């Protein structure tokens, strides 16, 4: 009888499957999402050079002051707005959304909606 894979291993398998089909280029970098139990992180990545161009998370000082006592979904929306603001400041208009193996639901969806509201196209 086989051992059941962990939730993390299953998510990483889904993420690899999604990553086969998309990559961040200089004209449209990849907006990657990582969700932990307490925080959410977003990075805009150019995969051709292997560089992170922009990042934002609930741990950033300026974001942390804004989120205060908001719900986790609202915190994710604020992180999406912040990553969009930082990307626009660097001249990034279009991105490819990488949900990181998570369902497009809840905090991941809120982050995507916040980034769209902030002006990113995907």
Secondary structure, DSSP 8 states (H G I E B T S, - for coil): ------HHHHHHHHHHHHHTT----SSSEEEEEEE-SS-EEEEEEETTTTEEEEEEETTSHHHHHHHTT--HHHHHHHHHHHHHHHHHHTT--BEEEE-TTS-SSTHHHHHHHHHHHTT-B-
